[in-house]
Amino acid sequence: MNDYIVRATAAEGQIRAFAATTRNLVEEARSRHNTSPVATAALGRLMTGAVMMGIMMKGDKDLLTLQIRGDGPIQGITVTADSKGTVKGYVENPMVLIPANSIGKLDVSGAVGQGTLTVIRDLGLKEPYVGTIDLPSGEIAEDLTYYFAASEQVPSTCGLGVLMNKENNTVKQAGGFIIQLMPGTEEEVIEKLEKNLSGIKSVTSMLEEGDTPEQILERLLGNMDLEINETVPASFYCNCSQERVSRALISLGRKELQSLIDEGKPVELQCHFCNSAYTFSVEEMEEMLKVASDL
């Protein structure tokens, strides 16, 4: 199944909802970064949340960045998504290995530890919108749920999951949902939603049973006049290039560039988000020096 997101409404517009299947993009990230199972689960959950939050934005050039910084061994996670369903991300310590939690699951909370979640929305305005919260759990879904309530005053519930193949540590299932209440939602609607939520299985259990994003929302909102409004393809995508990386080198300034040139050997730089490597010869750096400013 290809990765995609569905956007929906329910209860005559009192609820808006998103659901996604993201196995391929999470596997792409795992493969590029060679992440351990628990790092894959943490990164995959945050990427899934981000790709759904990304399509909440309206502008073609709008960008969303989610940053988790914690005192756990994973150290940090950074994910960036746009309004078109593409997402990229990385973890600071991709090879982290810790024991399973008390119920035998990958211990994402233990890997993340205590820390903060920062949400940056660049909507093309003079300054980006930045909101930061303390992590209530480190489990990612609960953290995003709390963020929506605390920073945006939007009552929400978020479910995220990544299931690994134990034989080869590849991604077997990944996906999630975000349900949000609009201002003025009737108490009867809230009670019905809470009842529906109390009876559902985990996201990965539903995906393992073959549920599509539409069917996940049917379980959650099927008795509340669910309307599927849009389907958006989702994918891992990084916009790095030789040219963009060369501009970053030039921005170091003449002094730093000259120091690299004086070493007399090529320089290799790697993109944090996709692990692509870019090599620049001494001659190429000498050309850059001609356009670099004094810093």
Phi, psi and chi 1 to 4 in degrees:
 res  aa     phi    psi   chi1   chi2   chi3   chi4
   1 MET       -  132.3 -178.2 -169.3  -60.7      -
   2 ASN   -71.2  150.6  -68.7  -30.6      -      -
   3 ASP   -71.9  139.4  -67.2  -14.5      -      -
   4 TYR  -163.0  165.0   67.6   97.1      -      -
   5 ILE  -121.0  141.9  -46.7  154.0      -      -
   6 VAL  -113.2  141.6  -66.9      -      -      -
   7 ARG  -111.5  134.6 -174.7 -159.2  -55.7  -98.3
   8 ALA  -146.3  166.2      -      -      -      -
   9 THR  -130.0  163.2   54.9      -      -      -
  10 ALA  -153.0  168.1      -      -      -      -
  11 ALA    52.6   47.2      -      -      -      -
  12 GLU    54.7   43.1  -62.0  179.7  -25.8      -
  13 GLY    86.8   -0.1      -      -      -      -
  14 GLN   -76.1  -17.7  -65.0 -179.7   74.2      -
  15 ILE  -126.6  136.7  -67.5  173.5      -      -
  16 ARG  -118.0  147.8   74.4  169.5 -178.6  173.3
  17 ALA  -144.3  151.4      -      -      -      -
  18 PHE  -137.7  143.2  -54.7   82.5      -      -
  19 ALA  -145.1  148.5      -      -      -      -
  20 ALA  -145.6  150.0      -      -      -      -
  21 THR  -114.3  129.1  176.6      -      -      -
  22 THR  -135.1   23.5   56.7      -      -      -
  23 ARG   -56.5  -45.5 -169.9 -159.8   73.4   80.6
  24 ASN   -66.3  -42.0  -61.8  -41.1      -      -
  25 LEU   -71.7  -33.8   68.1   85.4      -      -
  26 VAL   -70.0  -38.5  176.1      -      -      -
  27 GLU   -65.3  -36.9  172.3   58.7   20.3      -
  28 GLU   -60.5  -44.7  176.5   82.2    4.9      -
  29 ALA   -64.4  -42.7      -      -      -      -
  30 ARG   -60.1  -44.0 -177.2 -151.0   65.0   79.0
  31 SER   -65.6  -42.9  175.3      -      -      -
  32 ARG   -67.6  -37.4  -75.4  178.8  176.6  -90.2
  33 HIS  -101.6   -4.7  -62.7  -64.2      -      -
  34 ASN    52.1   49.1 -166.7   27.6      -      -
  35 THR   -77.0  148.7   43.8      -      -      -
  36 SER   -69.4  166.2   67.4      -      -      -
  37 PRO   -55.7  -45.0  -31.0   37.5      -      -
  38 VAL   -71.4  -34.1   71.7      -      -      -
  39 ALA   -68.5  -37.7      -      -      -      -
  40 THR   -61.4  -43.3  -57.1      -      -      -
  41 ALA   -64.1  -43.7      -      -      -      -
  42 ALA   -65.7  -48.9      -      -      -      -
  43 LEU   -63.8  -42.5  178.0   59.3      -      -
  44 GLY   -63.8  -39.9      -      -      -      -
  45 ARG   -63.1  -46.0  -70.8 -178.9 -169.3  178.6
  46 LEU   -67.9  -38.1 -164.5   62.1      -      -
  47 MET   -64.1  -40.0  -70.1  176.2   73.1      -
  48 THR   -65.1  -44.1  -59.9      -      -      -
  49 GLY   -61.5  -42.8      -      -      -      -
  50 ALA   -66.0  -39.8      -      -      -      -
  51 VAL   -67.9  -30.9   81.4      -      -      -
  52 MET   -74.3  -41.3  -70.8 -173.1  -73.8      -
  53 MET   -65.5  -32.1  -68.9  171.9   67.2      -
  54 GLY   -60.0  -42.6      -      -      -      -
  55 ILE   -77.5   -1.9   70.6  163.3      -      -
  56 MET   -73.4  -20.4  -64.2  177.9 -172.2      -
  57 MET   -80.8  156.4  -58.5 -176.5  -62.1      -
  58 LYS  -103.7  -36.8  -55.2 -114.1 -174.2  -33.3
  59 GLY   -77.4  144.6      -      -      -      -
  60 ASP   -60.7  -29.4  -75.5  -14.1      -      -
  61 LYS  -103.4    5.8  -64.8 -177.4  179.3  179.7
  62 ASP   -65.7  140.0  -67.8   -7.7      -      -
  63 LEU  -130.2  142.2  -73.3  176.2      -      -
  64 LEU  -120.1  130.4  168.8   81.2      -      -
  65 THR  -123.6  130.8  -61.1      -      -      -
  66 LEU  -113.1  127.3  -55.0 -177.0      -      -
  67 GLN  -126.2  124.2  -67.0  178.6  -33.9      -
  68 ILE  -109.6  129.2  -75.4  178.3      -      -
  69 ARG  -124.2  121.3  -65.0  -70.9  177.6  -95.6
  70 GLY  -136.6  168.6      -      -      -      -
  71 ASP   -93.2    7.4   60.2    6.9      -      -
  72 GLY   -80.0  172.9      -      -      -      -
  73 PRO   -65.1  -18.5   21.4  -32.9      -      -
  74 ILE   -74.8  -21.2 -149.2  167.4      -      -
  75 GLN    71.4  -50.6  -61.4  174.2    9.3      -
  76 GLY  -172.4  158.9      -      -      -      -
  77 ILE  -136.9  135.4  -45.0  169.0      -      -
  78 THR  -129.0  130.5  -59.1      -      -      -
  79 VAL  -135.7  139.1  167.1      -      -      -
  80 THR  -127.6  133.3  -63.2      -      -      -
  81 ALA  -131.4  158.8      -      -      -      -
  82 ASP  -118.1 -173.6   62.5   18.9      -      -
  83 SER   -84.6    0.5   60.9      -      -      -
  84 LYS  -107.3    6.1  -55.3 -179.1 -169.0   72.5
  85 GLY    93.5   14.6      -      -      -      -
  86 THR  -105.7  152.1   72.3      -      -      -
  87 VAL  -152.4  152.1   64.2      -      -      -
  88 LYS  -147.2  160.0   59.1 -174.5  178.8 -178.7
  89 GLY  -176.2  168.6      -      -      -      -
  90 TYR  -155.0  162.6   65.4   93.9      -      -
  91 VAL  -114.8  150.8  -63.4      -      -      -
  92 GLU   -66.9  -40.4  -61.7  -70.9  -16.6      -
  93 ASN  -122.0   85.8 -178.6   10.0      -      -
  94 PRO   -69.3  -17.8   24.2  -33.1      -      -
  95 MET  -101.2   15.1  -65.7  -53.9  -64.4      -
  96 VAL   -58.6  134.9   60.2      -      -      -
  97 LEU  -129.8  121.7  -67.5  169.2      -      -
  98 ILE  -137.8  159.3   60.3  173.1      -      -
  99 PRO   -63.4  159.2  -19.0   31.3      -      -
 100 ALA   -63.6  160.7      -      -      -      -
 101 ASN   -78.1 -172.6   62.2   20.3      -      -
 102 SER   -65.1  -19.5   58.5      -      -      -
 103 ILE  -107.7   17.8   56.9  172.1      -      -
 104 GLY    78.8   15.1      -      -      -      -
 105 LYS  -101.0  164.1  -57.6  -71.3 -173.2 -179.2
 106 LEU   -59.4  128.5  -67.7  169.4      -      -
 107 ASP   -89.4   75.1 -169.4    3.2      -      -
 108 VAL   -62.8  -43.4  169.9      -      -      -
 109 SER   -59.4  -41.8  178.9      -      -      -
 110 GLY   -67.4  -34.4      -      -      -      -
 111 ALA   -71.1  -35.6      -      -      -      -
 112 VAL   -80.1  -45.1  170.4      -      -      -
 113 GLY    76.1 -160.2      -      -      -      -
 114 GLN   -89.2  144.5  -64.9 -177.3  -36.3      -
 115 GLY   172.9 -145.7      -      -      -      -
 116 THR  -133.7  154.5   58.6      -      -      -
 117 LEU  -116.0  125.2  164.7   67.5      -      -
 118 THR  -114.9  130.4  -62.1      -      -      -
 119 VAL  -112.8  122.6  177.3      -      -      -
 120 ILE  -118.0  119.5  -55.0  166.3      -      -
 121 ARG  -111.3  114.1  -78.1 -167.6  173.9   88.8
 122 ASP   -99.2  102.2 -174.3  -10.6      -      -
 123 LEU  -103.9   18.6  -52.4  177.7      -      -
 124 GLY    79.3   11.1      -      -      -      -
 125 LEU   -87.5 -178.7  -55.1  173.9      -      -
 126 LYS   -60.4  -42.3 -165.5  169.6 -176.2  179.8
 127 GLU  -128.4  142.0  -64.2  -70.8  -21.8      -
 128 PRO   -71.4  156.0   25.9  -33.0      -      -
 129 TYR   -81.8  129.7  167.3   82.1      -      -
 130 VAL  -128.3  126.1 -179.3      -      -      -
 131 GLY  -129.8  135.7      -      -      -      -
 132 THR  -130.1  136.6  -60.6      -      -      -
 133 ILE  -130.5  157.5   60.1  161.3      -      -
 134 ASP   -75.6  139.1  -68.9  -29.5      -      -
 135 LEU   -67.7  122.2  -65.3  171.9      -      -
 136 PRO   -75.1  -26.4   23.6  -30.6      -      -
 137 SER  -143.0  -29.1   74.3      -      -      -
 138 GLY    80.8    4.2      -      -      -      -
 139 GLU   -87.2   -1.0  -70.6  -74.6   -8.0      -
 140 ILE    78.7  -60.0  -46.2  -63.8      -      -
 141 ALA   -61.7  -46.8      -      -      -      -
 142 GLU   -64.4  -34.4  -68.8   91.5  -28.3      -
 143 ASP   -67.0  -42.3  -56.8  -36.8      -      -
 144 LEU   -67.1  -38.7  -70.5  177.4      -      -
 145 THR   -57.8  -45.6  -64.1      -      -      -
 146 TYR   -67.2  -39.7  179.2   70.2      -      -
 147 TYR   -58.4  -47.8  163.7   77.8      -      -
 148 PHE   -58.3  -41.5  -79.2  120.7      -      -
 149 ALA   -72.3  -43.6      -      -      -      -
 150 ALA   -79.7  -39.7      -      -      -      -
 151 SER   -98.4  -28.7  -73.3      -      -      -
 152 GLU  -116.4   -2.7  -60.4 -166.9   -0.1      -
 153 GLN    54.5   39.4  -71.9   73.8   54.1      -
 154 VAL  -117.7  105.9  179.8      -      -      -
 155 PRO   -59.6  126.0  -20.0   31.8      -      -
 156 SER  -144.1  162.2  -52.6      -      -      -
 157 THR  -136.1  138.3 -175.3      -      -      -
 158 CYS  -129.0  134.3 -177.6      -      -      -
 159 GLY  -125.8  128.6      -      -      -      -
 160 LEU  -136.6  145.2  -56.8  166.8      -      -
 161 GLY  -156.0  145.6      -      -      -      -
 162 VAL  -134.3  125.6  175.4      -      -      -
 163 LEU  -114.7  129.4 -179.5   66.5      -      -
 164 MET  -100.3  149.6  -55.5  -62.6  -67.5      -
 165 ASN   -78.0  118.3  -76.5  -55.0      -      -
 166 LYS   -68.6  -24.4  -67.5 -176.9  178.1  178.3
 167 GLU   -70.4  -39.4  -47.5   80.3   54.1      -
 168 ASN  -133.6    8.1   55.9   12.7      -      -
 169 ASN    59.7   25.7  -72.6  -26.3      -      -
 170 THR   -87.9  170.9   57.4      -      -      -
 171 VAL   -85.5  124.5  178.5      -      -      -
 172 LYS   -91.9  -44.1 -170.3  176.3 -175.0 -175.7
 173 GLN  -145.1  147.8  -59.3  -73.7   -2.5      -
 174 ALA  -157.2  143.5      -      -      -      -
 175 GLY   173.0 -172.9      -      -      -      -
 176 GLY   179.2 -179.9      -      -      -      -
 177 PHE  -147.1  154.7   64.0   81.6      -      -
 178 ILE  -133.5  124.0  -62.5  174.0      -      -
 179 ILE  -115.7  130.8  -50.0  -68.4      -      -
 180 GLN  -131.3  141.4  -61.9 -171.2  -44.8      -
 181 LEU   -93.6  131.7  -59.1  180.0      -      -
 182 MET   -82.1  157.9  -62.7  -65.2   95.5      -
 183 PRO   -54.2  136.7  -26.3   35.2      -      -
 184 GLY    81.8   15.1      -      -      -      -
 185 THR   -60.3  133.5  -60.0      -      -      -
 186 GLU   -68.0  147.1  -62.7  167.0    0.5      -
 187 GLU   -59.6  -36.5 -168.1   62.1   36.3      -
 188 GLU   -62.6  -38.4 -178.2 -177.5  -13.9      -
 189 VAL   -66.3  -42.8  170.4      -      -      -
 190 ILE   -61.3  -44.2  -63.2  171.6      -      -
 191 GLU   -63.7  -41.0  -70.1  174.7    1.3      -
 192 LYS   -65.3  -41.8 -173.8  177.6  -75.8 -169.6
 193 LEU   -63.7  -44.4  175.6   60.8      -      -
 194 GLU   -60.0  -38.8  -72.1  175.1  -15.1      -
 195 LYS   -65.7  -43.2 -176.2  176.6 -179.9 -179.5
 196 ASN   -61.6  -43.5  -69.5   -6.3      -      -
 197 LEU   -65.1  -34.9  -73.2  166.8      -      -
 198 SER   -67.0  -19.0   68.3      -      -      -
 199 GLY  -103.4    3.7      -      -      -      -
 200 ILE   -92.5  158.4   67.1  160.6      -      -
 201 LYS   -87.6  179.1  -57.2  175.8 -178.1  178.2
 202 SER   -66.8  159.2   69.2      -      -      -
 203 VAL   -57.1  -46.1  169.1      -      -      -
 204 THR   -67.5  -31.7   51.1      -      -      -
 205 SER   -64.2  -42.5  -66.1      -      -      -
 206 MET   -65.5  -41.7  -69.6 -172.0  -78.6      -
 207 LEU   -65.2  -38.9  -68.5  169.6      -      -
 208 GLU   -64.0  -30.5  -87.7  -70.5   84.9      -
 209 GLU   -79.9   -1.2  -69.8  178.2    8.2      -
 210 GLY    97.0    7.6      -      -      -      -
 211 ASP   -66.9  137.8  -80.9    5.8      -      -
 212 THR   -87.2  169.3   62.2      -      -      -
 213 PRO   -55.9  -38.4  -31.2   38.2      -      -
 214 GLU   -61.4  -41.7  -68.2   90.2  -18.5      -
 215 GLN   -71.2  -31.3  -70.8  168.0  -37.9      -
 216 ILE   -62.8  -44.7  -71.3  173.4      -      -
 217 LEU   -68.4  -30.6  -69.8 -177.3      -      -
 218 GLU   -62.8  -40.2 -175.1   66.9   31.2      -
 219 ARG   -63.5  -39.2  -69.9 -168.9 -168.3 -134.6
 220 LEU   -80.6  -36.1  -68.0  164.6      -      -
 221 LEU  -133.9   10.2  -57.2  167.1      -      -
 222 GLY   -61.9  -26.3      -      -      -      -
 223 ASN   -96.9   18.9   59.7  -11.3      -      -
 224 MET  -130.5   36.3  -57.5  175.2   73.3      -
 225 ASP    56.7   51.9  -61.1  -39.9      -      -
 226 LEU   -63.2  134.7  173.3   67.7      -      -
 227 GLU  -129.0  119.3  -68.9 -175.0   25.3      -
 228 ILE   -80.9  120.3  -57.1  -64.4      -      -
 229 ASN   -97.0  -33.4  -55.4  129.3      -      -
 230 GLU  -160.0  148.3 -175.6 -177.4   18.2      -
 231 THR  -121.6  128.1  -61.0      -      -      -
 232 VAL  -123.5  123.3  179.5      -      -      -
 233 PRO   -60.2  145.3  -18.6   30.3      -      -
 234 ALA  -122.8  144.2      -      -      -      -
 235 SER  -159.9  157.4   62.9      -      -      -
 236 PHE   -79.6  129.7 -177.6  101.5      -      -
 237 TYR  -151.5  131.3  171.1   72.3      -      -
 238 CYS  -122.1  132.4 -174.8      -      -      -
 239 ASN   -95.4   19.6   60.2  -13.3      -      -
 240 CYS   -69.5  157.7   69.1      -      -      -
 241 SER  -160.8  166.8   65.2      -      -      -
 242 GLN   -56.8  -40.6 -171.3   88.9    3.7      -
 243 GLU   -66.6  -44.4 -179.0 -174.9   -4.1      -
 244 ARG   -63.7  -41.0  -69.7  174.5   72.1   93.9
 245 VAL   -68.8  -36.2  176.7      -      -      -
 246 SER   -64.1  -36.0   70.8      -      -      -
 247 ARG   -64.8  -35.4  -69.7 -157.3  -62.3  -92.6
 248 ALA   -65.7  -38.7      -      -      -      -
 249 LEU   -64.0  -44.9  -98.4  179.0      -      -
 250 ILE   -60.0  -36.4  -69.2  169.8      -      -
 251 SER   -67.3  -13.8   71.4      -      -      -
 252 LEU   -65.2  -26.5  -65.6  175.3      -      -
 253 GLY    99.4  166.3      -      -      -      -
 254 ARG   -64.2  -41.8  -64.1 -179.5   60.9   83.4
 255 LYS   -61.0  -47.4 -173.9  177.2  177.5 -178.9
 256 GLU   -68.2  -40.9 -169.4   67.0   33.2      -
 257 LEU   -62.9  -42.7  -96.8  175.9      -      -
 258 GLN   -62.2  -37.6 -173.2   63.9   61.1      -
 259 SER   -62.6  -40.6  175.4      -      -      -
 260 LEU   -67.3  -40.4  -67.1  170.8      -      -
 261 ILE   -63.4  -41.1  -69.1  167.3      -      -
 262 ASP   -62.8  -24.0  -69.4  -15.7      -      -
 263 GLU   -70.1  -19.8  -68.5 -179.8   13.1      -
 264 GLY    72.5   22.8      -      -      -      -
 265 LYS  -141.3  157.1   54.5 -172.6  179.0 -176.6
 266 PRO   -59.9  154.2  -20.8   32.7      -      -
 267 VAL  -112.9  132.5  170.0      -      -      -
 268 GLU  -113.6  127.8 -178.1  179.0  -82.0      -
 269 LEU  -118.9  141.6  -61.6  176.7      -      -
 270 GLN  -113.5  140.8  -83.7 -170.1  -52.6      -
 271 CYS   -75.8  127.3  173.2      -      -      -
 272 HIS   -58.4  -39.0  -81.1  -53.4      -      -
 273 PHE   -77.6  -34.2  -75.8  101.0      -      -
 274 CYS  -127.2   -1.7   68.2      -      -      -
 275 ASN    69.4    9.0 -114.2    2.2      -      -
 276 SER   -65.7  140.6  -64.7      -      -      -
 277 ALA  -106.7  139.2      -      -      -      -
 278 TYR  -127.0  127.3  -62.4   92.7      -      -
 279 THR  -110.2  136.3  -57.4      -      -      -
 280 PHE  -124.1  126.2  -61.2   89.6      -      -
 281 SER   -75.8  166.2   66.8      -      -      -
 282 VAL   -59.4  -40.3  173.0      -      -      -
 283 GLU   -62.6  -41.1  -67.5   75.0   20.6      -
 284 GLU   -64.8  -39.0  -73.7  172.2  -42.4      -
 285 MET   -69.2  -31.7  -72.7 -171.8  -72.9      -
 286 GLU   -64.9  -36.4  -73.0  173.3  -20.7      -
 287 GLU   -66.1  -39.6  -71.7  -61.2  -47.3      -
 288 MET   -62.8  -37.3  -66.5  177.4 -162.1      -
 289 LEU   -58.2  -31.1 -171.7   63.1      -      -
 290 LYS   -68.3  -25.3  -64.9  175.6 -176.7  177.0
 291 VAL  -108.8   -4.7  -63.0      -      -      -
 292 ALA   -73.7  146.6      -      -      -      -
 293 SER   -93.1  165.1   58.3      -      -      -
 294 ASP   -78.2  123.4  -69.3  -51.3      -      -
 295 LEU  -123.1      -  -66.9  177.8      -      -
